[in-house]
Amino acid sequence: MKQFFLLAMMLLSAGAFAQKAQEINLWPDGPRTSNGDPEDQAKVWVYLPDAKKATGRAVVCCPGGGYQHLAMQHEGHDWAPFFTGQGIALIVVKYRMPHGHYTVPQEDADQAMRLVRSNAKAWNINKDDVGIMGFSAGGHLASTVATHSTGDAAPNFQILFYPVISMEQGITHQGSRDNLLGKKPKRKLLAEYSNEQCVTKHTPRAFIALANDDRSVSPINSISYYEALYSEKVPASLHIYPTGGHGFGIRQSFASHLEMMTELRSWLRSF
């Protein structure tokens, strides 16, 4: 109970502690693949914990928005106090929208992962303790990185909130699928980006949280992903809260907000 109270106080007062973030252009020499919109620039904001509290862990955060826009605050920047308060660095990614170029979001997320590891010494980060986090369509992006990326772009763990996982008709979030893959994607492309079909024994451990009454992204996405992780013996923690709908992020108006934050905090301490 004492731990729960302390976490509640930390979350309620989080907004009072404005943190300075370092803003970095992900592609200073131009992106690998253009999305056709020169105004849509990929960048990251780096929030580092106090050096005395730093654990060496880092989380790369991908906000959601249906691959059409980004919910940068409650699914991005607002999480900084929660993580840095535990000695964990948070790197919030403004990835570019696909605009018909489906590889663009993952290229940006991969580059963010590489950027963190290339700055590991300067930022007091352990290269072997860098995770990916995502919300909704950002959860699809995070799970894509978790199941597809290799080398310095491969995460050591993943945190997913009400994620889009599948691109299969009847399960997927149609807007996310259309914006990422187009109106009539080929069968091979659908399978490649249906991440429940791409889990292997090498996929990193996962924390998954969502609401049972989510009417925007079917809970079947998370359940299917959990089942795939379980079948490959990948450690996974699935949390389905009774109410909350879609897109609650770190908003305290979410009925299970404190429970979710406590469980995430405990999970982060479990490995």
Accessible surface in RSA format (square Angstrom, percent):
REM  Atomic radii and reference values for relative SASA: ProtOr
REM  Chains: A
REM  Algorithm: Lee & Richards
REM  Probe-radius: 1.40
REM  Slices: 20
REM RES _ NUM      All-atoms   Total-Side   Main-Chain    Non-polar    All polar
REM                ABS   REL    ABS   REL    ABS   REL    ABS   REL    ABS   REL
RES MET A   1   190.63  98.7 144.82  95.8  45.81 109.1 130.26 110.7  60.37  80.0
RES LYS A   2   161.90  79.0 151.62  93.0  10.28  24.5 100.12  90.1  61.78  65.8
RES GLN A   3    86.75  48.5  82.18  60.1   4.57  10.9  33.46  71.2  53.29  40.4
RES PHE A   4    70.93  35.5  69.10  42.8   1.83   4.8  69.18  41.9   1.75   5.0
RES PHE A   5   118.92  59.5 116.93  72.4   1.99   5.2 118.92  72.1   0.00   0.0
RES LEU A   6   101.30  56.4  96.14  68.8   5.16  13.0  96.45  67.7   4.85  13.1
RES LEU A   7     5.11   2.8   1.51   1.1   3.60   9.1   4.38   3.1   0.73   2.0
RES ALA A   8    12.34  11.3  12.34  19.0   0.00   0.0  12.34  17.4   0.00   0.0
RES MET A   9    81.77  42.3  80.32  53.2   1.45   3.5  62.40  53.1  19.37  25.7
RES MET A  10    55.21  28.6  47.34  31.3   7.86  18.7  36.24  30.8  18.97  25.1
RES LEU A  11     6.53   3.6   3.79   2.7   2.74   6.9   3.79   2.7   2.73   7.4
RES LEU A  12   109.61  61.0  82.44  59.0  27.18  68.3  82.70  58.1  26.92  72.4
RES SER A  13    46.37  39.2  40.25  53.7   6.12  14.1  35.51  75.6  10.85  15.2
RES ALA A  14    19.25  17.7  15.49  23.9   3.76   8.6  18.53  26.1   0.73   1.9
RES GLY A  15    76.82  94.7   0.00   N/A  76.82  94.7  45.85 125.8  30.97  69.4
RES ALA A  16    84.59  77.8  42.71  65.9  41.88  95.3  54.64  77.0  29.94  79.3
RES PHE A  17   136.62  68.4 129.72  80.3   6.90  18.0 133.85  81.2   2.77   7.9
RES ALA A  18   104.86  96.4  66.93 103.3  37.93  86.3  76.06 107.1  28.80  76.3
RES GLN A  19    65.54  36.6  37.07  27.1  28.46  67.8  23.52  50.1  42.01  31.9
RES LYS A  20   203.29  99.2 177.19 108.7  26.10  62.1 125.05 112.6  78.24  83.3
RES ALA A  21    36.64  33.7   5.88   9.1  30.76  70.0   7.61  10.7  29.03  76.9
RES GLN A  22    96.04  53.7  86.13  62.9   9.90  23.6  38.15  81.2  57.89  43.9
RES GLU A  23    97.02  55.7  69.20  52.4  27.82  66.2  23.03  44.5  74.00  60.4
RES ILE A  24    35.60  20.3  32.16  24.0   3.44   8.3  35.60  25.6   0.00   0.0
RES ASN A  25    69.06  47.6  55.93  54.0  13.13  31.6  24.74  59.6  44.31  42.8
RES LEU A  26     4.47   2.5   0.39   0.3   4.08  10.2   1.15   0.8   3.32   8.9
RES TRP A  27    31.59  12.7  25.73  12.5   5.85  13.7  26.89  14.3   4.69   7.6
RES PRO A  28   105.44  76.8  73.25  66.8  32.19 117.0  75.01  61.9  30.43 189.1
RES ASP A  29   146.93 102.9 108.43 107.9  38.49  91.0  43.26 101.8 103.67 103.4
RES GLY A  30    39.06  48.2   0.00   N/A  39.06  48.2  24.23  66.5  14.83  33.2
RES PRO A  31    54.46  39.7  36.58  33.3  17.88  65.0  36.58  30.2  17.88 111.1
RES ARG A  32   155.09  65.1 116.08  59.2  39.01  92.9  57.52  78.6  97.58  59.1
RES THR A  33    38.96  27.7  35.78  36.3   3.18   7.6  26.16  35.1  12.80  19.4
RES SER A  34    70.48  59.6  60.17  80.3  10.31  23.7  42.02  89.5  28.46  39.9
RES ASN A  35     6.57   4.5   2.47   2.4   4.10   9.9   0.00   0.0   6.57   6.4
RES GLY A  36    62.55  77.1   0.00   N/A  62.55  77.1  34.00  93.3  28.55  63.9
RES ASP A  37    50.03  35.0  44.48  44.3   5.55  13.1  13.22  31.1  36.82  36.7
RES PRO A  38   103.74  75.6  86.25  78.6  17.48  63.6  96.90  80.0   6.84  42.5
RES GLU A  39   150.56  86.4 127.26  96.3  23.30  55.5  54.34 105.1  96.22  78.6
RES ASP A  40    19.67  13.8  13.04  13.0   6.63  15.7  10.76  25.3   8.91   8.9
RES GLN A  41    81.63  45.6  80.52  58.8   1.11   2.6  34.19  72.8  47.45  36.0
RES ALA A  42     2.65   2.4   0.00   0.0   2.65   6.0   0.00   0.0   2.65   7.0
RES LYS A  43    53.99  26.3  53.99  33.1   0.00   0.0  10.73   9.7  43.26  46.1
RES VAL A  44     0.00   0.0   0.00   0.0   0.00   0.0   0.00   0.0   0.00   0.0
RES TRP A  45    46.64  18.7  46.64  22.6   0.00   0.0  34.27  18.3  12.37  20.1
RES VAL A  46     3.17   2.1   0.20   0.2   2.97   7.2   0.20   0.2   2.97   8.1
RES TYR A  47    20.47   9.6  19.90  11.3   0.58   1.5   5.20   3.9  15.27  18.8
RES LEU A  48    69.82  38.9  49.09  35.1  20.73  52.1  49.09  34.5  20.73  55.8
RES PRO A  49    16.79  12.2   5.06   4.6  11.73  42.6   6.67   5.5  10.12  62.9
RES ASP A  50    86.96  60.9  68.48  68.2  18.49  43.7  30.59  72.0  56.37  56.2
RES ALA A  51    80.03  73.6  60.83  93.9  19.20  43.7  62.96  88.7  17.07  45.2
RES LYS A  52   202.11  98.6 161.84  99.3  40.27  95.9 112.38 101.1  89.73  95.6
RES LYS A  53   108.57  53.0  93.54  57.4  15.04  35.8  70.47  63.4  38.11  40.6
RES ALA A  54    29.02  26.7   4.41   6.8  24.62  56.0   4.41   6.2  24.62  65.2
RES THR A  55    86.41  61.5  49.69  50.4  36.72  87.5  58.55  78.6  27.86  42.1
RES GLY A  56    11.47  14.1   0.00   N/A  11.47  14.1   9.63  26.4   1.85   4.1
RES ARG A  57    21.86   9.2  20.49  10.4   1.37   3.3   3.99   5.4  17.87  10.8
RES ALA A  58     0.00   0.0   0.00   0.0   0.00   0.0   0.00   0.0   0.00   0.0
RES VAL A  59     0.02   0.0   0.02   0.0   0.00   0.0   0.02   0.0   0.00   0.0
RES VAL A  60     0.00   0.0   0.00   0.0   0.00   0.0   0.00   0.0   0.00   0.0
RES CYS A  61     0.00   0.0   0.00   0.0   0.00   0.0   0.00   0.0   0.00   0.0
RES CYS A  62     0.00   0.0   0.00   0.0   0.00   0.0   0.00   0.0   0.00   0.0
RES PRO A  63     0.00   0.0   0.00   0.0   0.00   0.0   0.00   0.0   0.00   0.0
RES GLY A  64     0.48   0.6   0.00   N/A   0.48   0.6   0.48   1.3   0.00   0.0
RES GLY A  65    13.96  17.2   0.00   N/A  13.96  17.2  10.62  29.2   3.34   7.5
RES GLY A  66    12.44  15.3   0.00   N/A  12.44  15.3   9.33  25.6   3.11   7.0
RES TYR A  67     5.83   2.7   2.26   1.3   3.57   9.3   0.00   0.0   5.83   7.2
RES GLN A  68   125.08  69.9 106.95  78.2  18.13  43.2  26.77  57.0  98.31  74.6
RES HIS A  69   110.11  60.2 103.73  72.1   6.38  16.3  82.50  85.0  27.61  32.1
RES LEU A  70    32.68  18.2   9.65   6.9  23.03  57.9   9.65   6.8  23.03  62.0
RES ALA A  71    24.83  22.8  15.24  23.5   9.59  21.8  24.83  35.0   0.00   0.0
RES MET A  72    37.10  19.2  33.46  22.1   3.64   8.7  33.46  28.4   3.64   4.8
RES GLN A  73   102.42  57.3 100.71  73.6   1.71   4.1  53.81 114.5  48.61  36.9
RES HIS A  74    26.27  14.4  26.27  18.3   0.00   0.0  17.60  18.1   8.67  10.1
RES GLU A  75     7.13   4.1   7.13   5.4   0.00   0.0   0.00   0.0   7.13   5.8
RES GLY A  76     0.00   0.0   0.00   N/A   0.00   0.0   0.00   0.0   0.00   0.0
RES HIS A  77    31.05  17.0  26.14  18.2   4.91  12.6  17.06  17.6  13.98  16.3
RES ASP A  78    60.84  42.6  49.14  48.9  11.70  27.7  17.02  40.0  43.82  43.7
RES TRP A  79     0.00   0.0   0.00   0.0   0.00   0.0   0.00   0.0   0.00   0.0
RES ALA A  80     1.73   1.6   1.73   2.7   0.00   0.0   1.73   2.4   0.00   0.0
RES PRO A  81    27.51  20.1  21.85  19.9   5.66  20.6  24.48  20.2   3.03  18.8
RES PHE A  82     2.14   1.1   0.43   0.3   1.71   4.4   1.15   0.7   0.99   2.8
RES PHE A  83     0.00   0.0   0.00   0.0   0.00   0.0   0.00   0.0   0.00   0.0
RES THR A  84     9.53   6.8   6.01   6.1   3.52   8.4   2.74   3.7   6.79  10.3
RES GLY A  85    28.91  35.7   0.00   N/A  28.91  35.7  17.24  47.3  11.67  26.1
RES GLN A  86    30.34  17.0  11.27   8.2  19.07  45.4  19.24  41.0  11.10   8.4
RES GLY A  87     0.50   0.6   0.00   N/A   0.50   0.6   0.00   0.0   0.50   1.1
RES ILE A  88     5.99   3.4   5.99   4.5   0.00   0.0   5.99   4.3   0.00   0.0
RES ALA A  89     1.52   1.4   1.33   2.1   0.19   0.4   1.33   1.9   0.19   0.5
RES LEU A  90     0.00   0.0   0.00   0.0   0.00   0.0   0.00   0.0   0.00   0.0
RES ILE A  91     0.00   0.0   0.00   0.0   0.00   0.0   0.00   0.0   0.00   0.0
RES VAL A  92     0.00   0.0   0.00   0.0   0.00   0.0   0.00   0.0   0.00   0.0
RES VAL A  93     0.00   0.0   0.00   0.0   0.00   0.0   0.00   0.0   0.00   0.0
RES LYS A  94    50.71  24.7  50.71  31.1   0.00   0.0  48.80  43.9   1.91   2.0
RES TYR A  95     0.61   0.3   0.10   0.1   0.51   1.3   0.00   0.0   0.61   0.8
RES ARG A  96     6.02   2.5   6.02   3.1   0.00   0.0   4.72   6.4   1.31   0.8
RES MET A  97    15.40   8.0  15.40  10.2   0.00   0.0  15.40  13.1   0.00   0.0
RES PRO A  98     0.71   0.5   0.71   0.6   0.00   0.0   0.71   0.6   0.00   0.0
RES HIS A  99   101.85  55.7  71.88  50.0  29.96  76.7  62.00  63.9  39.84  46.4
RES GLY A 100    68.55  84.5   0.00   N/A  68.55  84.5  36.74 100.8  31.81  71.2
RES HIS A 101    77.96  42.6  72.59  50.5   5.37  13.7  46.11  47.5  31.85  37.1
RES TYR A 102    78.23  36.5  76.20  43.4   2.03   5.3  37.72  28.3  40.51  49.9
RES THR A 103    50.43  35.9  49.74  50.4   0.68   1.6  44.50  59.8   5.92   9.0
RES VAL A 104     0.00   0.0   0.00   0.0   0.00   0.0   0.00   0.0   0.00   0.0
RES PRO A 105     1.41   1.0   1.41   1.3   0.00   0.0   1.41   1.2   0.00   0.0
RES GLN A 106    29.25  16.4  28.69  21.0   0.55   1.3   6.85  14.6  22.40  17.0
RES GLU A 107    22.54  12.9  20.79  15.7   1.75   4.2  11.98  23.2  10.56   8.6
RES ASP A 108     0.00   0.0   0.00   0.0   0.00   0.0   0.00   0.0   0.00   0.0
RES ALA A 109     0.00   0.0   0.00   0.0   0.00   0.0   0.00   0.0   0.00   0.0
RES ASP A 110    15.68  11.0  15.68  15.6   0.00   0.0   0.78   1.8  14.90  14.9
RES GLN A 111    42.49  23.8  42.49  31.1   0.00   0.0   0.10   0.2  42.38  32.1
RES ALA A 112     0.00   0.0   0.00   0.0   0.00   0.0   0.00   0.0   0.00   0.0
RES MET A 113     0.00   0.0   0.00   0.0   0.00   0.0   0.00   0.0   0.00   0.0
RES ARG A 114    78.94  33.1  76.70  39.1   2.24   5.3  37.24  50.9  41.70  25.3
RES LEU A 115    33.60  18.7  29.86  21.4   3.74   9.4  33.41  23.5   0.19   0.5
RES VAL A 116     0.00   0.0   0.00   0.0   0.00   0.0   0.00   0.0   0.00   0.0
RES ARG A 117    14.00   5.9  13.33   6.8   0.67   1.6   6.52   8.9   7.48   4.5
RES SER A 118    89.38  75.5  46.98  62.7  42.40  97.7  50.12 106.7  39.26  55.0
RES ASN A 119    40.88  28.2  38.49  37.2   2.39   5.8   2.46   5.9  38.42  37.1
RES ALA A 120     4.97   4.6   4.15   6.4   0.83   1.9   4.15   5.8   0.83   2.2
RES LYS A 121   202.44  98.8 174.85 107.3  27.60  65.7 127.91 115.1  74.53  79.4
RES ALA A 122    85.13  78.3  44.79  69.1  40.34  91.8  56.38  79.4  28.75  76.2
RES TRP A 123    21.67   8.7  15.63   7.6   6.04  14.2   7.71   4.1  13.96  22.6
RES ASN A 124    81.45  56.2  74.66  72.1   6.79  16.3  25.56  61.5  55.89  54.0
RES ILE A 125    15.26   8.7   1.71   1.3  13.55  32.7   3.45   2.5  11.81  32.0
RES ASN A 126    73.90  51.0  65.31  63.1   8.59  20.7  20.85  50.2  53.05  51.3
RES LYS A 127   116.22  56.7 112.46  69.0   3.76   9.0  55.93  50.3  60.30  64.2
RES ASP A 128   112.19  78.6  97.03  96.6  15.16  35.8  23.46  55.2  88.72  88.5
RES ASP A 129    25.46  17.8  25.46  25.3   0.00   0.0   5.52  13.0  19.94  19.9
RES VAL A 130     0.00   0.0   0.00   0.0   0.00   0.0   0.00   0.0   0.00   0.0
RES GLY A 131     0.00   0.0   0.00   N/A   0.00   0.0   0.00   0.0   0.00   0.0
RES ILE A 132     0.02   0.0   0.00   0.0   0.02   0.1   0.00   0.0   0.02   0.1
RES MET A 133     0.00   0.0   0.00   0.0   0.00   0.0   0.00   0.0   0.00   0.0
RES GLY A 134     0.00   0.0   0.00   N/A   0.00   0.0   0.00   0.0   0.00   0.0
RES PHE A 135     0.00   0.0   0.00   0.0   0.00   0.0   0.00   0.0   0.00   0.0
RES SER A 136    11.48   9.7  11.48  15.3   0.00   0.0   3.92   8.4   7.55  10.6
RES ALA A 137     0.00   0.0   0.00   0.0   0.00   0.0   0.00   0.0   0.00   0.0
RES GLY A 138     0.00   0.0   0.00   N/A   0.00   0.0   0.00   0.0   0.00   0.0
RES GLY A 139     0.00   0.0   0.00   N/A   0.00   0.0   0.00   0.0   0.00   0.0
RES HIS A 140     0.41   0.2   0.41   0.3   0.00   0.0   0.41   0.4   0.00   0.0
RES LEU A 141     2.09   1.2   2.09   1.5   0.00   0.0   2.09   1.5   0.00   0.0
RES ALA A 142     0.00   0.0   0.00   0.0   0.00   0.0   0.00   0.0   0.00   0.0
RES SER A 143     0.00   0.0   0.00   0.0   0.00   0.0   0.00   0.0   0.00   0.0
RES THR A 144     1.96   1.4   1.96   2.0   0.00   0.0   1.65   2.2   0.31   0.5
RES VAL A 145     0.06   0.0   0.00   0.0   0.06   0.1   0.00   0.0   0.06   0.2
RES ALA A 146     8.55   7.9   0.00   0.0   8.55  19.5   0.00   0.0   8.55  22.7
RES THR A 147    25.30  18.0   0.00   0.0  25.30  60.3   2.92   3.9  22.39  33.8
RES HIS A 148    54.39  29.7  28.76  20.0  25.63  65.6  33.24  34.3  21.15  24.6
RES SER A 149    15.77  13.3   0.07   0.1  15.70  36.2   4.09   8.7  11.67  16.4
RES THR A 150   108.18  76.9  97.07  98.4  11.12  26.5  66.43  89.2  41.75  63.1
RES GLY A 151    64.25  79.2   0.00   N/A  64.25  79.2  44.72 122.7  19.53  43.7
RES ASP A 152    86.78  60.8  79.68  79.3   7.10  16.8   7.75  18.2  79.03  78.8
RES ALA A 153     1.02   0.9   1.02   1.6   0.00   0.0   1.02   1.4   0.00   0.0
RES ALA A 154    31.49  29.0  28.39  43.8   3.10   7.1  28.39  40.0   3.10   8.2
RES PRO A 155    10.51   7.7   1.17   1.1   9.35  34.0   1.17   1.0   9.35  58.1
RES ASN A 156    57.06  39.4  40.25  38.9  16.81  40.5  12.49  30.1  44.58  43.1
RES PHE A 157     0.35   0.2   0.35   0.2   0.00   0.0   0.35   0.2   0.00   0.0
RES GLN A 158     0.00   0.0   0.00   0.0   0.00   0.0   0.00   0.0   0.00   0.0
RES ILE A 159     0.00   0.0   0.00   0.0   0.00   0.0   0.00   0.0   0.00   0.0
RES LEU A 160     0.00   0.0   0.00   0.0   0.00   0.0   0.00   0.0   0.00   0.0
RES PHE A 161     0.00   0.0   0.00   0.0   0.00   0.0   0.00   0.0   0.00   0.0
RES TYR A 162     2.24   1.0   0.08   0.0   2.16   5.6   2.24   1.7   0.00   0.0
RES PRO A 163     0.76   0.6   0.15   0.1   0.61   2.2   0.15   0.1   0.61   3.8
RES VAL A 164     0.00   0.0   0.00   0.0   0.00   0.0   0.00   0.0   0.00   0.0
RES ILE A 165     0.17   0.1   0.17   0.1   0.00   0.0   0.17   0.1   0.00   0.0
RES SER A 166     0.36   0.3   0.36   0.5   0.00   0.0   0.36   0.8   0.00   0.0
RES MET A 167     0.00   0.0   0.00   0.0   0.00   0.0   0.00   0.0   0.00   0.0
RES GLU A 168    33.14  19.0  33.14  25.1   0.00   0.0  17.43  33.7  15.70  12.8
RES GLN A 169   118.68  66.4  97.53  71.3  21.16  50.4  59.16 125.9  59.53  45.1
RES GLY A 170    73.77  91.0   0.00   N/A  73.77  91.0  40.53 111.2  33.23  74.4
RES ILE A 171    50.46  28.7  48.58  36.2   1.87   4.5  49.36  35.5   1.10   3.0
RES THR A 172    18.70  13.3   0.52   0.5  18.17  43.3   0.52   0.7  18.17  27.5
RES HIS A 173    53.03  29.0  51.40  35.7   1.63   4.2  27.32  28.2  25.72  29.9
RES GLN A 174    72.63  40.6  68.50  50.1   4.13   9.8  52.71 112.2  19.92  15.1
RES GLY A 175    29.93  36.9   0.00   N/A  29.93  36.9  25.79  70.8   4.13   9.3
RES SER A 176     0.19   0.2   0.19   0.3   0.00   0.0   0.00   0.0   0.19   0.3
RES ARG A 177    20.51   8.6  20.51  10.5   0.00   0.0   0.00   0.0  20.51  12.4
RES ASP A 178    29.17  20.4  19.93  19.8   9.24  21.9   6.98  16.4  22.19  22.1
RES ASN A 179    52.38  36.1  40.30  38.9  12.08  29.1   8.97  21.6  43.42  42.0
RES LEU A 180     5.22   2.9   2.94   2.1   2.28   5.7   2.95   2.1   2.28   6.1
RES LEU A 181    16.76   9.3   0.00   0.0  16.76  42.1   2.64   1.9  14.12  38.0
RES GLY A 182    30.17  37.2   0.00   N/A  30.17  37.2  28.13  77.2   2.04   4.6
RES LYS A 183   160.96  78.5 140.66  86.3  20.30  48.3  98.03  88.2  62.93  67.0
RES LYS A 184   194.64  95.0 163.55 100.3  31.09  74.0 111.73 100.6  82.91  88.3
RES PRO A 185    20.54  15.0   1.10   1.0  19.44  70.7   5.82   4.8  14.72  91.5
RES LYS A 186   168.26  82.1 160.87  98.7   7.38  17.6 110.12  99.1  58.14  61.9
RES ARG A 187   138.90  58.3 130.51  66.5   8.38  20.0  88.70 121.2  50.19  30.4
RES LYS A 188   171.34  83.6 162.75  99.9   8.59  20.4 111.25 100.1  60.09  64.0
RES LEU A 189    27.48  15.3  26.36  18.9   1.12   2.8  26.86  18.9   0.63   1.7
RES LEU A 190    17.29   9.6  17.29  12.4   0.00   0.0  17.29  12.1   0.00   0.0
RES ALA A 191    34.46  31.7  32.19  49.7   2.27   5.2  32.45  45.7   2.01   5.3
RES GLU A 192    73.51  42.2  65.38  49.5   8.13  19.4  27.17  52.6  46.34  37.8
RES TYR A 193     9.96   4.7   9.96   5.7   0.00   0.0   3.70   2.8   6.27   7.7
RES SER A 194     0.00   0.0   0.00   0.0   0.00   0.0   0.00   0.0   0.00   0.0
RES ASN A 195     0.00   0.0   0.00   0.0   0.00   0.0   0.00   0.0   0.00   0.0
RES GLU A 196    30.44  17.5  20.43  15.5  10.00  23.8  14.67  28.4  15.76  12.9
RES GLN A 197    94.29  52.7  56.25  41.1  38.03  90.6  37.13  79.0  57.16  43.4
RES CYS A 198    27.10  20.5  16.89  18.8  10.21  24.0  13.31  33.7  13.79  14.9
RES VAL A 199    15.53  10.2   1.22   1.1  14.31  34.5   1.22   1.1  14.31  38.8
RES THR A 200    64.79  46.1  63.75  64.6   1.04   2.5  57.98  77.9   6.81  10.3
RES LYS A 201   146.68  71.6 124.50  76.4  22.19  52.8  66.92  60.2  79.76  85.0
RES HIS A 202   147.99  80.9 119.54  83.1  28.45  72.8  88.06  90.8  59.93  69.7
RES THR A 203     9.81   7.0   1.85   1.9   7.96  19.0   2.42   3.2   7.39  11.2
RES PRO A 204    16.57  12.1   7.54   6.9   9.03  32.8  16.57  13.7   0.00   0.0
RES ARG A 205    76.36  32.1  72.20  36.8   4.16   9.9   1.72   2.4  74.63  45.2
RES ALA A 206     0.00   0.0   0.00   0.0   0.00   0.0   0.00   0.0   0.00   0.0
RES PHE A 207     0.00   0.0   0.00   0.0   0.00   0.0   0.00   0.0   0.00   0.0
RES ILE A 208     0.00   0.0   0.00   0.0   0.00   0.0   0.00   0.0   0.00   0.0
RES ALA A 209     0.00   0.0   0.00   0.0   0.00   0.0   0.00   0.0   0.00   0.0
RES LEU A 210     2.00   1.1   2.00   1.4   0.00   0.0   2.00   1.4   0.00   0.0
RES ALA A 211     0.00   0.0   0.00   0.0   0.00   0.0   0.00   0.0   0.00   0.0
RES ASN A 212    90.49  62.4  84.06  81.2   6.43  15.5   6.65  16.0  83.84  81.0
RES ASP A 213    42.14  29.5  38.33  38.1   3.81   9.0  16.44  38.7  25.70  25.6
RES ASP A 214     4.79   3.4   0.74   0.7   4.05   9.6   0.00   0.0   4.79   4.8
RES ARG A 215   200.83  84.3 162.78  83.0  38.05  90.6  84.60 115.6 116.23  70.4
RES SER A 216    60.77  51.3  40.42  53.9  20.35  46.9  15.00  31.9  45.77  64.1
RES VAL A 217     3.72   2.5   2.32   2.1   1.41   3.4   2.41   2.1   1.31   3.6
RES SER A 218    38.80  32.8  29.13  38.9   9.67  22.3  24.03  51.2  14.77  20.7
RES PRO A 219    25.28  18.4  24.57  22.4   0.71   2.6  25.28  20.9   0.00   0.0
RES ILE A 220    82.41  46.9  82.41  61.4   0.00   0.0  82.41  59.3   0.00   0.0
RES ASN A 221     0.34   0.2   0.19   0.2   0.15   0.4   0.34   0.8   0.00   0.0
RES SER A 222     1.53   1.3   1.46   2.0   0.06   0.1   0.06   0.1   1.46   2.0
RES ILE A 223    54.22  30.9  54.22  40.4   0.00   0.0  54.22  39.0   0.00   0.0
RES SER A 224    27.94  23.6  24.16  32.2   3.77   8.7  10.93  23.3  17.01  23.8
RES TYR A 225     0.17   0.1   0.17   0.1   0.00   0.0   0.17   0.1   0.00   0.0
RES TYR A 226    63.42  29.6  63.42  36.1   0.00   0.0  30.82  23.2  32.59  40.2
RES GLU A 227   105.03  60.3  99.75  75.5   5.28  12.6  34.58  66.9  70.45  57.5
RES ALA A 228    17.44  16.0  10.73  16.6   6.71  15.3  16.97  23.9   0.47   1.2
RES LEU A 229     0.00   0.0   0.00   0.0   0.00   0.0   0.00   0.0   0.00   0.0
RES TYR A 230   157.82  73.7 149.05  84.8   8.77  22.8 103.50  77.8  54.32  67.0
RES SER A 231    79.75  67.4  50.51  67.4  29.24  67.3  47.77 101.7  31.97  44.8
RES GLU A 232    67.90  39.0  59.37  44.9   8.54  20.3   5.18  10.0  62.73  51.2
RES LYS A 233   183.42  89.5 153.84  94.4  29.58  70.4 116.66 105.0  66.76  71.1
RES VAL A 234     8.68   5.7   2.54   2.3   6.15  14.8   3.96   3.4   4.72  12.8
RES PRO A 235    73.80  53.8  61.18  55.8  12.62  45.9  73.47  60.7   0.33   2.0
RES ALA A 236    29.72  27.3   0.93   1.4  28.79  65.5   2.37   3.3  27.35  72.4
RES SER A 237    28.74  24.3  23.67  31.6   5.06  11.7  14.69  31.3  14.05  19.7
RES LEU A 238    51.00  28.4  22.39  16.0  28.61  71.9  22.39  15.7  28.61  77.0
RES HIS A 239    36.13  19.7  32.18  22.4   3.94  10.1  26.41  27.2   9.72  11.3
RES ILE A 240    69.26  39.4  39.63  29.5  29.63  71.4  39.63  28.5  29.63  80.4
RES TYR A 241    17.05   8.0  16.89   9.6   0.16   0.4  17.05  12.8   0.00   0.0
RES PRO A 242    97.09  70.8  84.19  76.7  12.90  46.9  90.86  75.0   6.23  38.7
RES THR A 243    69.69  49.6  69.68  70.6   0.01   0.0  57.52  77.3  12.17  18.4
RES GLY A 244    31.51  38.9   0.00   N/A  31.51  38.9  15.28  41.9  16.23  36.4
RES GLY A 245    19.71  24.3   0.00   N/A  19.71  24.3  18.75  51.4   0.96   2.2
RES HIS A 246    60.76  33.2  29.65  20.6  31.11  79.6  24.36  25.1  36.40  42.4
RES GLY A 247    13.68  16.9   0.00   N/A  13.68  16.9  12.09  33.2   1.59   3.6
RES PHE A 248    11.11   5.6   6.22   3.9   4.89  12.7  11.11   6.7   0.00   0.0
RES GLY A 249     0.00   0.0   0.00   N/A   0.00   0.0   0.00   0.0   0.00   0.0
RES ILE A 250    22.49  12.8  18.56  13.8   3.93   9.5  18.56  13.4   3.93  10.7
RES ARG A 251   121.61  51.1 115.37  58.8   6.24  14.9  36.95  50.5  84.67  51.3
RES GLN A 252    94.23  52.7  68.95  50.4  25.27  60.2  30.18  64.2  64.04  48.6
RES SER A 253   103.01  87.0  63.47  84.7  39.54  91.1  58.16 123.9  44.85  62.8
RES PHE A 254     8.57   4.3   0.10   0.1   8.46  22.0   6.32   3.8   2.25   6.4
RES ALA A 255    80.52  74.0  43.54  67.2  36.98  84.1  53.73  75.7  26.79  71.0
RES SER A 256    12.90  10.9  12.75  17.0   0.15   0.4   0.56   1.2  12.34  17.3
RES HIS A 257     7.62   4.2   7.41   5.2   0.21   0.5   6.77   7.0   0.86   1.0
RES LEU A 258    52.05  29.0  50.64  36.2   1.41   3.6  50.64  35.6   1.41   3.8
RES GLU A 259    81.00  46.5  78.62  59.5   2.37   5.7  35.53  68.7  45.47  37.1
RES MET A 260     0.00   0.0   0.00   0.0   0.00   0.0   0.00   0.0   0.00   0.0
RES MET A 261     0.00   0.0   0.00   0.0   0.00   0.0   0.00   0.0   0.00   0.0
RES THR A 262    29.59  21.0  29.55  30.0   0.04   0.1  29.53  39.7   0.07   0.1
RES GLU A 263    62.41  35.8  58.13  44.0   4.27  10.2  23.43  45.3  38.97  31.8
RES LEU A 264     0.00   0.0   0.00   0.0   0.00   0.0   0.00   0.0   0.00   0.0
RES ARG A 265    41.67  17.5  41.67  21.2   0.00   0.0   2.39   3.3  39.27  23.8
RES SER A 266    56.67  47.9  47.17  63.0   9.50  21.9  34.81  74.1  21.86  30.6
RES TRP A 267    25.68  10.3  20.61  10.0   5.07  11.9  17.97   9.6   7.71  12.5
RES LEU A 268     5.37   3.0   1.83   1.3   3.54   8.9   1.98   1.4   3.40   9.1
RES ARG A 269   150.27  63.1 116.39  59.3  33.88  80.7  52.06  71.2  98.20  59.5
RES SER A 270    79.15  66.9  38.23  51.0  40.91  94.3  45.08  96.0  34.07  47.7
RES PHE A 271    73.76  36.9  23.31  14.4  50.45 131.3  59.04  35.8  14.72  42.1
END  Absolute sums over single chains surface
CHAIN  1 A    12061.2       9325.8       2735.4       6726.2       5335.0
END  Absolute sums over all chains
TOTAL         12061.2       9325.8       2735.4       6726.2       5335.0
